Amino acid sequence: METIHKIGRRKTAVARVYVSDGTGNITINKREFKNYFTTAALQYKVLQALNLTDHVTSFDIKVTVFGGGITGQAEAIRLAISRVLVELNPENRLILKPEGLLTRDPRMVERKKFGQKKARKKFQFSKR
């Protein structure tokens, strides 16, 4: 198998994933997977697609990710890995689609409005 390249996005995070045959090594920005995502919840998000399709130790994955925070980065990586798994075997789509792993989450941060403290704070109501 040659290397497969896919892109995943979430908020402002962009992840480029390169998957090749291997033993399950995951490298993110030239760092070990467990060192980059230290919490169990983020590690679960990254490995979720691999766990559902039983490919945890089948591939070596090299990731370059930038932008956003660590949660957005983890979800961007998850989307990219899901896309790779579907390209490798179209039957994986039936497993990943119901879990929502193939849908790009379109939610973005709403801009701040001038004269206000936050994006969603309404202008002060005045009857006159």
Backbone as a chain_set.jsonl record, in Angstrom:
{"seq": "METIHKIGRRKTAVARVYVSDGTGNITINKREFKNYFTTAALQYKVLQALNLTDHVTSFDIKVTVFGGGITGQAEAIRLAISRVLVELNPENRLILKPEGLLTRDPRMVERKKFGQKKARKKFQFSKR", "coords": {"N": [[0.844, -1.188, 0.0], [0.597, 2.174, -0.873], [1.342, 5.478, 0.434], [-1.387, 7.221, 1.804], [-2.995, 10.309, 1.575], [-4.916, 12.637, 3.329], [-7.127, 15.365, 4.24], [-8.383, 16.976, 7.134], [-10.718, 19.112, 8.769], [-11.619, 21.384, 11.417], [-13.276, 23.899, 13.078], [-10.85, 26.303, 13.218], [-8.751, 24.636, 12.838], [-6.523, 22.632, 10.95], [-5.792, 19.513, 9.674], [-3.399, 17.407, 8.271], [-3.138, 14.204, 7.147], [-1.124, 11.372, 6.818], [-1.153, 8.139, 5.831], [0.184, 4.916, 6.096], [1.113, 1.448, 5.62], [1.838, -0.35, 8.626], [2.691, -0.589, 12.129], [1.025, 0.666, 13.923], [1.983, 3.08, 14.876], [1.663, 6.465, 15.786], [2.354, 9.684, 14.855], [2.42, 13.044, 15.654], [2.949, 16.185, 14.468], [5.745, 15.679, 14.545], [5.982, 14.663, 17.073], [5.39, 12.253, 19.657], [2.26, 10.538, 19.808], [0.929, 10.217, 22.353], [2.234, 12.134, 23.846], [1.516, 14.495, 22.621], [-1.33, 14.723, 22.726], [-2.453, 14.755, 25.794], [-4.616, 14.13, 27.442], [-7.079, 11.618, 28.19], [-9.541, 11.796, 26.914], [-9.103, 13.279, 24.548], [-7.288, 11.588, 23.28], [-8.942, 9.405, 22.863], [-10.761, 10.521, 21.009], [-9.124, 10.874, 18.742], [-8.429, 8.229, 18.143], [-10.873, 7.053, 17.672], [-12.164, 6.395, 15.141], [-10.406, 4.436, 14.21], [-10.676, 2.486, 16.204], [-13.377, 1.728, 15.885], [-13.335, 0.471, 13.406], [-11.544, -1.557, 13.76], [-8.734, -1.217, 13.215], [-6.513, -0.447, 14.688], [-3.826, -1.239, 15.081], [-2.908, -1.487, 12.496], [-1.865, 0.453, 10.777], [0.668, 2.967, 10.154], [0.646, 6.288, 11.144], [1.15, 9.559, 10.174], [0.969, 12.858, 11.127], [0.388, 16.255, 10.387], [-0.577, 19.123, 11.938], [-2.216, 22.228, 12.382], [-3.255, 25.418, 13.706], [-6.183, 26.566, 15.534], [-7.396, 25.115, 18.66], [-6.483, 22.458, 20.997], [-8.614, 20.632, 21.123], [-10.09, 21.119, 18.782], [-8.087, 20.434, 16.98], [-7.779, 17.691, 17.519], [-10.271, 16.715, 16.679], [-10.18, 17.404, 13.995], [-8.133, 15.736, 13.11], [-9.375, 13.29, 13.574], [-11.45, 13.36, 11.649], [-9.944, 13.366, 9.257], [-8.609, 10.874, 9.429], [-10.821, 9.18, 9.352], [-11.709, 9.659, 6.749], [-9.586, 8.55, 5.304], [-9.84, 5.835, 5.996], [-12.261, 5.21, 4.77], [-11.566, 5.522, 2.102], [-9.74, 3.435, 1.82], [-11.332, 1.154, 2.286], [-14.484, 0.931, 1.153], [-16.6, -0.168, 2.591], [-16.247, 0.566, 5.191], [-17.51, 2.962, 5.423], [-20.164, 2.459, 6.087], [-19.937, 1.886, 8.749], [-18.752, 4.162, 9.929], [-20.278, 6.407, 9.18], [-22.886, 6.458, 10.541], [-21.984, 7.144, 13.094], [-21.255, 9.72, 12.815], [-18.74, 10.493, 11.984], [-17.829, 11.172, 9.498], [-18.708, 13.613, 8.803], [-18.104, 16.982, 8.313], [-17.819, 19.285, 10.804], [-19.54, 22.232, 10.763], [-19.581, 24.411, 12.469], [-18.47, 27.556, 13.546], [-16.581, 30.086, 15.294], [-18.436, 32.84, 16.373], [-18.251, 36.203, 15.28], [-17.052, 39.024, 17.205], [-19.15, 41.702, 18.174], [-19.017, 45.187, 17.612], [-18.826, 47.559, 20.255], [-19.896, 45.904, 22.11], [-19.549, 43.4, 24.732], [-19.235, 40.678, 24.153], [-19.799, 38.207, 21.54], [-22.483, 37.354, 21.41], [-23.909, 38.961, 23.136], [-26.655, 41.017, 23.565], [-27.703, 44.266, 22.434], [-28.392, 46.824, 24.832], [-31.684, 46.962, 25.944], [-34.017, 49.537, 25.32], [-36.882, 51.298, 25.996], [-37.561, 53.771, 25.047]], "CA": [[0.0, 0.0, 0.0], [1.32, 3.445, -0.857], [0.87, 6.42, 1.445], [-2.628, 7.928, 1.465], [-3.011, 11.642, 2.182], [-6.244, 13.257, 3.442], [-7.181, 16.569, 5.059], [-9.547, 17.141, 7.99], [-10.805, 20.455, 9.342], [-12.578, 21.631, 12.489], [-13.084, 25.3, 13.45], [-9.749, 26.831, 12.42], [-7.69, 23.637, 12.818], [-6.382, 21.87, 9.711], [-4.926, 18.35, 9.883], [-3.004, 16.623, 7.105], [-2.841, 12.872, 7.647], [-0.466, 10.477, 5.874], [-1.327, 6.793, 6.372], [0.86, 3.845, 5.372], [1.134, 0.191, 6.371], [2.768, -0.304, 9.749], [2.38, -1.304, 13.366], [0.174, 1.449, 14.808], [2.651, 4.282, 15.383], [1.029, 7.726, 15.412], [3.229, 10.819, 15.104], [1.726, 14.304, 15.402], [3.924, 17.288, 14.446], [7.037, 15.098, 14.931], [5.943, 14.269, 18.483], [4.625, 11.034, 19.896], [0.818, 10.759, 19.973], [0.562, 10.359, 23.774], [2.814, 13.374, 24.35], [0.821, 15.644, 22.025], [-2.648, 14.75, 23.363], [-2.178, 14.141, 27.086], [-5.826, 13.679, 28.127], [-7.669, 10.399, 27.632], [-10.664, 12.149, 26.033], [-8.579, 13.661, 23.239], [-6.717, 10.378, 22.679], [-10.083, 8.613, 22.393], [-11.291, 11.139, 19.796], [-8.233, 10.605, 17.616], [-8.444, 6.79, 17.841], [-12.251, 6.565, 17.586], [-12.428, 5.756, 13.852], [-9.6, 3.217, 14.132], [-11.274, 1.491, 17.096], [-14.635, 1.237, 15.322], [-13.07, -0.384, 12.245], [-10.536, -2.554, 14.174], [-7.475, -0.989, 12.504], [-5.649, 0.312, 15.599], [-2.42, -1.6, 14.891], [-2.69, -1.823, 11.089], [-1.251, 1.517, 9.998], [1.466, 4.035, 10.736], [-0.014, 7.542, 10.794], [1.953, 10.771, 10.378], [0.021, 13.972, 11.082], [0.79, 17.641, 10.617], [-1.799, 19.845, 12.286], [-1.963, 23.595, 12.815], [-4.441, 26.24, 13.89], [-7.173, 26.154, 16.516], [-6.963, 24.583, 19.952], [-6.194, 21.028, 20.944], [-9.832, 19.877, 20.848], [-10.337, 21.252, 17.346], [-7.079, 19.665, 16.273], [-8.094, 16.268, 17.668], [-11.428, 16.396, 15.844], [-9.734, 17.501, 12.606], [-7.396, 14.499, 12.849], [-10.37, 12.216, 13.512], [-12.125, 13.432, 10.351], [-9.008, 12.96, 8.213], [-8.402, 9.424, 9.542], [-12.055, 8.557, 8.883], [-11.712, 9.747, 5.287], [-8.617, 7.567, 4.808], [-10.395, 4.492, 6.167], [-13.296, 5.009, 3.751], [-10.892, 5.336, 0.814], [-9.147, 2.098, 1.818], [-12.391, 0.153, 2.189], [-15.779, 1.632, 1.15], [-17.523, -0.751, 3.571], [-16.064, 1.297, 6.454], [-18.461, 4.08, 5.421], [-21.374, 2.009, 6.79], [-19.632, 1.889, 10.187], [-18.375, 5.499, 10.4], [-21.299, 7.424, 8.884], [-23.869, 6.616, 11.632], [-21.335, 7.753, 14.258], [-21.026, 11.128, 12.505], [-17.306, 10.735, 11.849], [-17.503, 11.603, 8.141], [-19.313, 14.926, 8.605], [-17.289, 18.111, 8.743], [-18.616, 20.13, 11.688], [-19.411, 23.572, 10.177], [-19.696, 25.488, 13.453], [-17.307, 28.417, 13.699], [-16.756, 31.101, 16.329], [-19.115, 34.035, 15.878], [-17.404, 37.371, 15.484], [-17.436, 39.973, 18.238], [-19.802, 42.906, 17.655], [-18.427, 46.397, 18.182], [-19.633, 48.163, 21.304], [-20.409, 44.866, 22.99], [-18.508, 42.636, 25.41], [-19.069, 39.377, 23.506], [-20.473, 38.077, 20.252], [-23.921, 37.137, 21.521], [-24.574, 39.902, 24.039], [-27.541, 41.917, 22.839], [-27.659, 45.672, 22.824], [-29.277, 47.065, 25.954], [-33.022, 47.344, 25.522], [-34.521, 50.813, 25.803], [-38.235, 51.449, 25.467], [-37.645, 55.055, 24.346]], "C": [[0.885, 1.247, 0.0], [0.731, 4.348, 0.216], [-0.376, 7.144, 0.938], [-2.669, 9.216, 2.254], [-4.439, 12.185, 2.177], [-6.156, 14.455, 4.379], [-8.474, 16.569, 5.862], [-9.531, 18.528, 8.596], [-11.857, 20.493, 10.441], [-12.284, 23.012, 13.053], [-11.95, 25.874, 12.611], [-8.571, 25.862, 12.363], [-7.706, 22.88, 11.494], [-5.373, 20.76, 9.961], [-4.667, 17.661, 8.553], [-2.502, 15.284, 7.625], [-2.246, 12.035, 6.518], [-0.473, 9.081, 6.483], [-0.603, 5.798, 5.471], [0.801, 2.58, 6.232], [2.161, 0.269, 7.491], [2.248, -1.05, 10.948], [1.532, -0.496, 14.334], [0.838, 2.661, 15.414], [1.921, 5.524, 14.877], [1.963, 8.854, 15.83], [2.489, 12.087, 14.725], [2.738, 15.437, 15.543], [5.289, 16.852, 14.995], [7.129, 14.792, 16.418], [5.114, 13.004, 18.613], [3.174, 11.389, 20.234], [0.436, 11.023, 21.425], [1.135, 11.633, 24.392], [2.081, 14.604, 23.818], [-0.561, 15.823, 22.649], [-2.525, 14.001, 24.69], [-3.428, 13.615, 27.78], [-6.424, 12.468, 27.412], [-8.803, 10.72, 26.66], [-10.178, 12.513, 24.633], [-7.957, 12.465, 22.529], [-7.825, 9.486, 22.134], [-10.64, 9.183, 21.093], [-10.437, 10.814, 18.58], [-8.336, 9.142, 17.184], [-9.84, 6.231, 17.563], [-12.53, 5.823, 16.277], [-11.644, 4.453, 13.719], [-10.171, 2.117, 15.014], [-12.546, 0.893, 16.499], [-14.412, 0.263, 14.168], [-12.003, -1.445, 12.519], [-9.235, -2.435, 13.383], [-6.455, -0.269, 13.38], [-4.174, 0.018, 15.353], [-2.079, -1.914, 13.443], [-1.849, -0.801, 10.347], [-0.321, 2.373, 10.836], [0.879, 5.343, 10.236], [0.896, 8.699, 11.155], [1.027, 11.954, 10.152], [0.774, 15.29, 11.214], [-0.489, 18.431, 10.815], [-1.418, 21.233, 12.768], [-3.285, 24.33, 12.952], [-5.347, 25.692, 14.973], [-6.563, 25.714, 17.829], [-6.802, 23.086, 19.863], [-7.439, 20.195, 20.662], [-10.171, 19.935, 19.358], [-9.339, 20.459, 16.529], [-7.368, 18.173, 16.346], [-9.255, 15.869, 16.768], [-11.1, 16.518, 14.359], [-8.972, 16.237, 12.203], [-8.362, 13.329, 12.708], [-11.077, 12.188, 12.164], [-11.204, 12.945, 9.237], [-8.767, 11.445, 8.241], [-9.638, 8.677, 9.038], [-12.118, 8.554, 7.363], [-10.735, 8.75, 4.662], [-9.199, 6.165, 4.878], [-11.478, 4.193, 5.139], [-12.657, 4.811, 2.378], [-10.274, 3.942, 0.704], [-10.202, 1.02, 1.601], [-13.746, 0.855, 2.26], [-16.8, 1.066, 2.137], [-17.395, -0.066, 4.938], [-17.026, 2.468, 6.563], [-19.722, 3.725, 6.21], [-21.181, 2.001, 8.306], [-19.472, 3.321, 10.696], [-19.471, 6.538, 10.22], [-22.334, 7.559, 10.008], [-23.29, 7.259, 12.891], [-21.042, 9.23, 14.038], [-19.566, 11.479, 12.296], [-16.913, 11.201, 10.45], [-18.068, 12.984, 7.832], [-18.395, 15.999, 9.144], [-18.169, 19.038, 9.553], [-18.466, 21.587, 11.242], [-19.394, 24.709, 11.188], [-18.386, 26.249, 13.606], [-17.614, 29.436, 14.797], [-17.408, 32.332, 15.708], [-18.272, 35.258, 16.203], [-17.947, 38.248, 16.603], [-18.057, 41.196, 17.584], [-19.221, 44.133, 18.362], [-19.395, 46.992, 19.205], [-20.189, 47.163, 22.287], [-19.251, 44.1, 23.614], [-18.2, 41.329, 24.678], [-19.857, 39.349, 22.209], [-21.99, 38.061, 20.408], [-24.622, 38.073, 22.494], [-25.398, 40.872, 23.209], [-27.335, 43.35, 23.3], [-28.684, 45.894, 23.934], [-30.617, 47.589, 25.458], [-33.405, 48.689, 26.139], [-35.875, 51.04, 25.167], [-38.357, 52.757, 24.696], [-36.389, 55.354, 23.611]], "O": [[1.82, 1.348, 0.795], [-0.276, 4.005, 0.834], [-0.42, 7.616, -0.198], [-2.41, 9.226, 3.457], [-5.097, 12.192, 1.136], [-5.244, 14.556, 5.199], [-9.533, 16.209, 5.348], [-8.468, 19.066, 8.905], [-12.842, 19.754, 10.415], [-11.155, 23.278, 13.466], [-12.076, 25.929, 11.387], [-7.497, 26.23, 11.888], [-8.769, 22.531, 10.98], [-4.25, 21.011, 10.398], [-5.597, 17.367, 7.801], [-1.573, 15.222, 8.43], [-2.783, 11.989, 5.412], [0.13, 8.859, 7.533], [-0.751, 5.825, 4.25], [0.479, 2.637, 7.418], [3.221, 0.875, 7.334], [1.479, -2.004, 10.829], [1.332, -0.927, 15.47], [0.318, 3.227, 16.375], [1.6, 5.627, 13.693], [2.322, 8.974, 17.001], [1.985, 12.205, 13.609], [3.316, 15.628, 16.613], [5.904, 17.554, 15.797], [8.226, 14.675, 16.964], [4.249, 12.722, 17.784], [2.902, 12.411, 20.864], [-0.308, 11.964, 21.701], [0.579, 12.155, 25.358], [2.031, 15.636, 24.487], [-0.929, 16.927, 23.052], [-2.496, 12.771, 24.716], [-3.321, 12.732, 28.632], [-6.294, 12.316, 26.197], [-9.005, 9.995, 25.686], [-10.778, 12.098, 23.642], [-8.08, 12.336, 21.311], [-7.675, 8.88, 21.073], [-10.958, 8.43, 20.173], [-10.964, 10.511, 17.51], [-8.332, 8.849, 15.988], [-9.973, 5.048, 17.249], [-13.083, 4.723, 16.306], [-12.157, 3.473, 13.177], [-10.16, 0.947, 14.632], [-12.769, -0.314, 16.596], [-15.201, -0.661, 13.97], [-11.599, -2.161, 11.601], [-8.693, -3.443, 12.929], [-5.607, 0.454, 12.857], [-3.35, 0.931, 15.409], [-1.056, -2.547, 13.181], [-1.18, -1.151, 9.375], [-0.484, 2.497, 12.05], [0.638, 5.499, 9.039], [1.358, 8.813, 12.29], [0.374, 12.048, 9.113], [1.677, 15.426, 12.041], [-1.379, 18.413, 9.965], [-0.425, 21.404, 13.475], [-4.302, 23.922, 12.39], [-5.295, 24.506, 15.298], [-5.375, 25.913, 18.081], [-6.962, 22.499, 18.793], [-7.338, 19.148, 20.022], [-10.499, 18.916, 18.75], [-9.693, 19.876, 15.504], [-7.222, 17.464, 15.351], [-9.227, 14.8, 16.158], [-11.684, 15.804, 13.543], [-9.142, 15.729, 11.094], [-8.194, 12.479, 11.834], [-11.283, 11.116, 11.594], [-11.635, 12.191, 8.364], [-8.728, 10.807, 7.189], [-9.511, 7.653, 8.368], [-12.532, 7.566, 6.756], [-11.022, 8.171, 3.614], [-9.07, 5.389, 3.932], [-11.606, 3.057, 4.683], [-13.151, 4.019, 1.575], [-10.28, 3.337, -0.368], [-9.994, 0.085, 0.828], [-14.126, 1.334, 3.329], [-17.765, 1.748, 2.484], [-18.323, -0.111, 5.746], [-17.329, 2.922, 7.667], [-20.283, 4.567, 6.912], [-22.151, 2.097, 9.058], [-19.986, 3.665, 11.76], [-19.583, 7.46, 11.028], [-22.641, 8.684, 10.402], [-24.029, 7.858, 13.673], [-20.626, 9.923, 14.966], [-19.189, 12.645, 12.417], [-15.764, 11.589, 10.238], [-17.921, 13.474, 6.712], [-17.959, 15.937, 10.293], [-19.173, 19.534, 9.041], [-17.367, 22.136, 11.333], [-19.21, 25.864, 10.805], [-17.325, 25.65, 13.776], [-18.77, 29.622, 15.178], [-16.986, 32.805, 14.653], [-17.656, 35.338, 17.266], [-19.139, 38.223, 16.911], [-17.563, 41.68, 16.565], [-18.97, 44.105, 19.567], [-20.614, 46.933, 19.041], [-20.895, 47.548, 23.219], [-18.126, 44.131, 23.115], [-17.042, 40.921, 24.591], [-20.496, 40.33, 21.828], [-22.702, 38.686, 19.623], [-25.839, 37.977, 22.656], [-24.894, 41.476, 22.263], [-26.857, 43.607, 24.405], [-29.72, 45.231, 23.97], [-30.682, 48.527, 24.663], [-33.153, 48.944, 27.317], [-36.011, 50.984, 23.944], [-39.174, 52.853, 23.78], [-36.286, 56.397, 22.965]]}, "num_chains": 1, "name": "protein.A"}
